[in-house]
C-alpha cells in the first residue's frame, strides 16, 4: 500500500513523497526546493529511489541539483522537455510504463500538454500524480500549449477511474473553488467541498488529494459538457458555444481574468 506525504515548498507548492509501507525507499515528485525534502528524509531515515518530474518549471525542478548531490537516484521526466531538464536520466512519454520495485507499483505515463508542451502525468491504480495539469477544483494555466490541447489533456485524465486520487502541484483549492462557485453558484457539491476545504486550511492542512469522482462534480474544467457550465460559458462569451475546446477556452480565460 502506498503512503503519499505532502511537503510544503516555496509559496504554495507541494512536493510529494511516495512510499510503500514496507520500504524506507521513496520516490520524490517535483522537488521544487531541496530543503523540505532533505529535512524529511533525515527525520524519517529514508532513502531516495527515484525522482518523478512532470514538467520543466523551476518550482518543480529547482531542488534537483542539491538533492542529487546527496541522494543520487534515477530521474524520470518528460522526454519532450529533456533539453530543459538536464538532470533527467530516464526520459518518458505518453504510453510508457515503468516499474519502481521499491514501491511495488507500475506507473503509466500520460501526455498532458497545455501548461507546458511536454507536461506529463504519472498514474498507477488509485493515484494520479498530475503536476500542474489538474488541481483540486481547477487546472493549470495554459502557458505553452493551446486551450484545445489542454482540454484534450484533461479529457484523458477525466477518463481515469473515479476513485483515483489526484495529487496536484499547488495549494490553489480555495481560489479554484471560488471560481467554480462563480460558474455554478447553485451547486451544493461545490458548497460542501468549500466548507471542508476552509476547515482544512484553517488548521493549516493540505486540501489535496481529491478524487476524480469529486472533480467531475465540482471542477468546471472537467465539466465542459454539463449544461449549467456550458450556459455560464455562453453568457460569459456572449454567443453560443458547441465545441468542448472552445468552452474550455472561455472558462480558462475567465479564470485567468478573475
C-alpha positions in Angstrom: 0.0 0.0 0.0 1.3 3.4 -0.9 1.7 6.3 1.5 1.9 9.7 0.0 3.1 12.7 2.0 2.8 16.4 1.1 5.8 18.6 1.8 5.1 22.3 1.5 7.6 24.2 -0.5 8.2 27.7 -1.8 4.9 29.8 -1.5 2.3 27.2 -2.4 3.9 24.2 -3.9 3.6 20.6 -2.8 6.4 18.1 -3.2 5.0 14.6 -3.0 6.9 11.8 -1.2 5.7 8.4 -2.3 6.4 5.4 -0.1 5.4 1.8 0.3 4.5 0.8 3.8 7.1 -2.0 3.8 10.1 0.1 2.5 12.2 3.0 3.6 13.0 4.0 0.0 10.8 6.7 -1.6 10.0 8.5 -4.8 10.1 12.3 -4.8 7.7 14.1 -7.1 8.6 17.5 -8.5 11.1 18.8 -5.9 11.0 22.5 -6.5 13.0 23.1 -3.3 15.6 20.8 -1.7 15.4 21.8 2.0 12.0 20.4 2.9 12.9 17.1 1.2 16.3 16.8 2.9 14.8 17.5 6.3 12.0 15.0 5.8 14.4 12.3 4.6 16.7 12.9 7.5 14.0 12.9 10.2 12.5 9.7 8.9 15.6 7.8 7.9 14.6 7.5 4.2 16.5 6.9 1.0 15.5 8.1 -2.4 14.9 5.5 -5.1 13.7 7.8 -7.9 12.6 11.3 -8.8 9.5 11.8 -10.9 9.3 15.1 -12.8 6.1 16.3 -14.6 7.4 19.5 -16.3 10.3 21.9 -16.6 9.2 24.9 -14.5 11.6 25.9 -11.8 9.2 25.5 -8.9 9.0 21.8 -9.8 12.7 21.1 -10.5 14.6 23.7 -8.6 15.7 21.4 -5.8 17.0 18.6 -8.0 20.7 19.5 -8.2 21.1 19.8 -4.4 19.1 16.6 -3.8 21.0 14.6 -6.3 24.3 15.7 -4.7 23.3 13.9 -1.5 20.7 11.4 -2.7 21.6 10.2 -6.1 18.8 8.3 -7.9 17.3 7.9 -11.4 15.3 10.9 -12.6 12.2 10.2 -14.7 10.9 13.1 -16.6 9.2 14.3 -19.9 11.2 13.3 -23.0 9.7 16.4 -24.7 11.4 18.6 -22.1 14.7 16.7 -21.6 16.5 19.6 -23.3 15.3 21.8 -20.5 15.7 19.4 -17.6 19.4 18.3 -17.8 19.1 16.0 -14.8 16.7 13.6 -16.5 18.2 10.1 -16.8 15.1 8.3 -17.8 13.1 10.3 -20.4 9.5 9.0 -20.7 6.5 9.9 -22.8 2.8 9.1 -23.1 2.1 5.4 -23.2 5.3 4.4 -21.5 5.2 2.1 -18.5 7.9 1.6 -15.8 8.1 -0.2 -12.5 9.6 1.1 -9.3 10.4 -2.1 -7.4 10.9 -0.3 -4.1 7.3 0.9 -4.3 6.0 -2.3 -5.8 4.0 -0.5 -8.5 3.9 0.1 -12.2 3.4 3.6 -13.5 1.9 4.6 -16.8 2.9 8.0 -18.3 0.2 10.2 -19.8 0.9 13.1 -22.1 -0.9 16.2 -20.8 0.4 19.2 -22.9 -1.1 22.6 -22.2 0.5 24.1 -19.2 3.8 23.3 -20.9 4.1 21.5 -24.2 5.9 18.5 -22.7 4.0 18.1 -19.5 3.3 14.6 -18.4 1.4 12.9 -15.6 2.1 9.6 -13.8 -0.7 7.2 -13.0 -0.8 3.9 -11.0 -4.1 2.4 -9.9 -5.8 4.8 -7.5 -3.1 7.5 -7.8 -2.6 10.4 -10.3 0.5 12.5 -10.0 -0.8 15.4 -12.0 1.8 18.1 -11.6 0.2 21.4 -12.8 -2.3 19.8 -15.2 -5.1 19.2 -12.7 -5.7 20.7 -9.3 -8.5 20.2 -6.8 -11.2 22.3 -8.3 -9.1 23.7 -11.1 -6.3 23.2 -13.7 -3.0 24.8 -14.7 -2.8 28.0 -16.7 -2.1 27.4 -20.4 1.4 28.8 -20.8 2.9 27.0 -23.8 0.2 24.9 -25.4 -3.3 25.8 -26.7 -6.6 25.7 -25.0 -7.6 22.8 -27.3 -4.5 20.8 -26.2 -5.2 21.4 -22.5 -8.9 20.4 -22.8 -7.8 17.2 -24.6 -5.3 16.5 -21.9 -7.9 17.0 -19.2 -10.2 14.7 -21.1 -7.6 11.9 -20.8 -7.4 12.5 -17.1 -11.1 12.7 -16.6 -11.4 9.2 -18.2 -9.4 7.6 -15.4 -11.3 5.6 -12.8 -13.4 7.8 -10.5 -11.7 6.5 -7.3 -8.4 7.9 -8.5 -6.8 10.3 -6.1 -5.4 13.5 -7.7 -2.1 14.8 -6.4 -1.5 18.2 -8.0 1.4 20.5 -7.5 -0.1 23.5 -5.7 -2.4 24.6 -2.8 -4.8 26.6 -5.0 -8.0 24.9 -3.9 -9.8 27.8 -2.2 -9.3 30.1 -5.1 -10.2 27.4 -7.5 -13.5 26.7 -5.7 -14.3 30.4 -5.5 -14.2 30.4 -9.3 -16.1 27.2 -9.6 -18.9 28.7 -7.5 -18.9 31.7 -9.8 -19.6 29.4 -12.7 -22.1 27.2 -10.8 -23.5 29.3 -7.9 -26.3 26.8 -7.2 -24.0 23.8 -6.9 -24.5 22.1 -3.5 -21.5 19.9 -4.2 -19.2 22.9 -4.6 -20.6 24.5 -1.4 -20.0 21.3 0.5 -16.3 21.0 -0.6 -15.7 24.7 0.2 -16.8 24.1 3.8 -14.5 21.1 4.0 -11.5 22.9 2.4 -11.9 26.0 4.6 -11.7 23.9 7.7 -8.6 22.1 6.4 -6.9 25.4 5.7 -7.9 26.9 9.0 -6.0 24.0 10.6 -3.0 24.5 8.1 -3.7 21.1 6.5 -3.3 20.3 2.8 -6.6 20.2 0.8 -5.1 17.6 -1.6 -5.7 15.0 -2.7 -9.3 15.0 -4.0 -10.8 12.2 -6.1 -11.7 12.2 -9.8 -15.3 11.4 -8.8 -15.4 14.7 -6.8 -13.6 16.6 -9.6 -16.2 15.6 -12.1 -18.8 17.2 -9.8 -17.0 20.4 -8.8 -14.3 21.3 -11.3 -15.5 23.5 -14.1 -12.5 22.5 -16.2 -13.7 18.9 -16.2 -17.4 19.9 -16.8 -17.3 21.4 -20.3 -20.2 19.1 -21.3 -22.5 19.9 -18.4 -25.5 22.2 -19.2 -25.0 24.7 -16.4 -21.3 25.1 -17.2 -22.0 25.5 -20.9 -24.7 28.1 -20.2 -22.3 30.0 -17.9 -19.6 30.0 -20.5 -22.0 31.1 -23.2 -23.1 34.0 -21.0 -19.5 35.0 -20.5 -18.7 34.7 -24.2 -22.0 36.3 -25.3 -22.5 33.7 -28.0 -23.4 30.0 -28.4 -20.6 27.5 -27.8 -20.7 24.0 -29.1 -17.1 22.8 -29.2 -15.5 21.4 -25.9 -12.2 23.1 -26.6 -14.0 26.4 -27.2 -16.0 26.1 -23.9 -12.8 25.2 -22.0 -11.0 28.3 -23.6 -13.8 30.6 -22.4 -13.6 29.1 -18.9 -9.8 29.3 -18.7 -9.7 32.9 -19.9 -12.5 33.8 -17.4 -10.5 32.3 -14.6 -7.3 34.0 -15.7 -9.1 37.3 -15.6 -10.6 36.7 -12.2 
